[in-house]
Amino acid sequence: MNKKSFFNVEGLNKSFAGLKAVNDVSMHIETGEILGLIGPNGSGKTTAINIMTGMIKRDSGKITIDEHNIGDMPAYLVPVYGLVRTYQTIRLFKSMTCLENAMMGAIGVGIGRRAASEIAGELLEEVGLGESIGLPAERLTFRDQRLLEIARALAASPKFLLLDEPAAGLNEEETDMLLSLLKTLPGSRNIGILIVDHDMRLIMNLCNRLQVLNYGRTIAEGLPKDVQKNPEVVNAYLGSTAS
Amino acid sequence: MNTDILIEFAINVLSMGSLYALIAMGLCFVFGICRLINFAHGEFITVSAYTLYYLGTFTNIPWPFVFLLVVIVGLVVGYLSELIAYRPFRGRSLDALLVTSFAISIILQRLFQLGISPRSRAVPVPAYFNMNVTLFGVITPLRNLLLVGTTVILLVVVMLIMKYTPLGIAMRGASEDFVTARLMGVPANLVISVAFIISGLLAGVVAVFWSARTGSVEPLMGATPLLIGFISIVIGGMHSLPGSVVGGYVYALIANLLSLTLPSTLLSFRDAIMFVIVISFLILKPEGLLRGSYQEERVG
């Protein structure tokens, strides 16, 4: 019924002043699934997301959605072909209202004002911000700003959503709420999600698959329960935090 | 008698303030998107004023069309300068853009001096511009009322565009956080071009009323409106369009208050006092009266 789309990254490389931030990373996500991208700080997760969305240029590698080579497109076309993101540090349009913020997602991909306003309104309801529609984004609580960013991204009707540490700064209860929201998205909207986060409880409960980066390189991938046991991963990542 | 002075004062503040608000808004559109103070904005006004001079003096085109053409020239100059002079340097340092804007300003000034004349030329305006009308017992030229009316209409139109059209919403987003807006699908070239086009259009409108007031056009005439516009956006808040408009009117209010209250011996120092006020603004309230929300990051 729902047509499947495929997000493919092949052999991505990026160096900063000789340091390999992303080293030959490949990644495959299809609509309907959630891939968790984890790794210690500085392992290249955010850099990878920045490259995929066209925010910074890659040195080499191929980034495609289905047959579209989005890696070679200007950044503003990337959402049009179905890829949007949220940010580790929230980047809302602070003085604009919640509705306008969410509308930006739809307007950016060429949806007209009326339809954009409808889509935005529905999404704000869905994430639980229906009451705050007319408030400037800067007046929202931290949690609600996170939710607004997600609503804004969804307003672009993406095929793939990249979430950069959506749970950062949220408490346990708020993270649970986020978890149940995110869990429904692949099914209800037929999208694929790439999530980066340090909250292992969120990652383990949410993701269908995991991919682990360390020093810009993929050191493991597979089912969460298998990755968790991988000695290299335990050594590089979990070993240092899970005590 | 006293109320007459008050009414005259109000008319002066409103008409001068309208002109200053239009200049400030023109600067603010470009600054909002590009974080660039466009030092060539004064020359956008000069080009349009020369257009008014030529069309009004040497052709028989009806006035409404002359004004339309003047505004279109302003708009085209704004667009072309973005295309030719700014776009190639975008993504370089802000200093580079700033120098470029000085360069355009100086090149245009020299072109006027060499190609037209270093001397000022009388600018014709329709007779009804200078027709005196009586308003609440005070006599004032009709152009002042036309200016206030035009400004109000432009402000409403701009406000509606920015508030309710997809392009306006995209531009507000881009002026707050250009990088994010771009990653949401807003094309950089589009919003920057539109900012320069609106800026040029406003310069065209200013040219008509500025030269109607002074009665002449000369190569270096752009310097004064540029300075006034710059001061206005400093007062009002550089990151906020409504702020720039408020700044324009506040500037006119202060300038007129000084003219009205200063003893004649101090009157020649009016501009100096004005600058002291501006400097105190920069020290005490550097974000201006209305603080817009924005990211420090620049178009890259």
Chai-1 contact restraints between the chains, C-beta under 6 A:
chainA,res_idxA,chainB,res_idxB,connection_type,confidence,min_distance_angstrom,max_distance_angstrom,comment,restraint_id
A,T53,B,L183,contact,1.0,0.0,6.0,A-B,restraint_1
A,A75,B,R182,contact,1.0,0.0,6.0,A-B,restraint_2
A,A75,B,L183,contact,1.0,0.0,6.0,A-B,restraint_3
A,Y76,B,R182,contact,1.0,0.0,6.0,A-B,restraint_4
A,Y76,B,G185,contact,1.0,0.0,6.0,A-B,restraint_5
A,Y76,B,V186,contact,1.0,0.0,6.0,A-B,restraint_6
A,Y76,B,P187,contact,1.0,0.0,6.0,A-B,restraint_7
A,P79,B,G185,contact,1.0,0.0,6.0,A-B,restraint_8
A,V80,B,G185,contact,1.0,0.0,6.0,A-B,restraint_9
A,R91,B,D177,contact,1.0,0.0,6.0,A-B,restraint_10
A,R91,B,T180,contact,1.0,0.0,6.0,A-B,restraint_11
A,F93,B,G173,contact,1.0,0.0,6.0,A-B,restraint_12
A,F93,B,E176,contact,1.0,0.0,6.0,A-B,restraint_13
A,K94,B,S293,contact,1.0,0.0,6.0,A-B,restraint_14
A,S95,B,S293,contact,1.0,0.0,6.0,A-B,restraint_15
A,E100,B,I169,contact,1.0,0.0,6.0,A-B,restraint_16
A,M104,B,G173,contact,1.0,0.0,6.0,A-B,restraint_17
A,M104,B,M184,contact,1.0,0.0,6.0,A-B,restraint_18
A,G105,B,M184,contact,1.0,0.0,6.0,A-B,restraint_19
A,I107,B,P166,contact,1.0,0.0,6.0,A-B,restraint_20
A,I107,B,I169,contact,1.0,0.0,6.0,A-B,restraint_21
A,I107,B,A170,contact,1.0,0.0,6.0,A-B,restraint_22
A,G108,B,M184,contact,1.0,0.0,6.0,A-B,restraint_23
A,G108,B,G185,contact,1.0,0.0,6.0,A-B,restraint_24
A,G108,B,V186,contact,1.0,0.0,6.0,A-B,restraint_25
A,V109,B,G185,contact,1.0,0.0,6.0,A-B,restraint_26
A,R113,B,P166,contact,1.0,0.0,6.0,A-B,restraint_27
